[in-house]
């Protein structure tokens, strides 16, 4: 069972669907970036188990909400290949990845549905500030260390891929879906610059963000300064997005 019940439920549903569709043709197992003792295995452990058992065809995939180049290649496929190589089975093993397009359209479709009752709770024509909340990777202003530093040693290269670029895609999707009926406000003067956007980090205080990103409260203040009183705060990263 996974450490978080919602993650365990989601994996079990995925496994059940694949088992029902393919039966004994597939063997579905879970491996995380970090194994939690007594709860989960590291993906390296799972890959080694398959290699030792003689499996020579592996399909590797991951959750949609964290599907980006860094997580896809470095934290997923390369770790799996390294593990298989250590078992002397790399050359004869065929690898495939499940093709996804990050958060577009899967993540955006989920958010369009999730936010529907909140947006439509306002009368059509209402002006609504849409505040995007992420916790991202590590925070700017210092080098990484500790748990997140272990997982994301190169945060300067990936932080916008895993955050602000996802926000811009999400913004476009919501505008397309609801913009004809509501005046959705995502930034100052419809700007696409980070410094003007209602893009926030939900888990950190201003001093931790070093002025590079905004907190939720700061985005609420920005919206108020723009004269917008209706606000929707949307949690939009990893497990937060479906809770």
Secondary structure as GFF3:
##gff-version 3
##sequence-region A 1 243
A	DSSP	alpha_helix	5	22	.	.	.	ID=ss1
A	DSSP	three_ten_helix	23	25	.	.	.	ID=ss2
A	DSSP	alpha_helix	43	52	.	.	.	ID=ss3
A	DSSP	beta_strand	57	60	.	.	.	ID=ss4
A	DSSP	three_ten_helix	64	66	.	.	.	ID=ss5
A	DSSP	alpha_helix	69	69	.	.	.	ID=ss6
A	DSSP	pi_helix	70	78	.	.	.	ID=ss7
A	DSSP	alpha_helix	79	86	.	.	.	ID=ss8
A	DSSP	beta_strand	94	97	.	.	.	ID=ss9
A	DSSP	alpha_helix	106	119	.	.	.	ID=ss10
A	DSSP	beta_strand	127	134	.	.	.	ID=ss11
A	DSSP	alpha_helix	146	151	.	.	.	ID=ss12
A	DSSP	alpha_helix	155	158	.	.	.	ID=ss13
A	DSSP	alpha_helix	164	178	.	.	.	ID=ss14
A	DSSP	beta_strand	183	185	.	.	.	ID=ss15
A	DSSP	three_ten_helix	188	190	.	.	.	ID=ss16
A	DSSP	three_ten_helix	194	196	.	.	.	ID=ss17
A	DSSP	beta_strand	199	201	.	.	.	ID=ss18
A	DSSP	alpha_helix	206	209	.	.	.	ID=ss19
A	DSSP	alpha_helix	216	225	.	.	.	ID=ss20
A	DSSP	beta_strand	230	235	.	.	.	ID=ss21
A	DSSP	three_ten_helix	238	242	.	.	.	ID=ss22
###
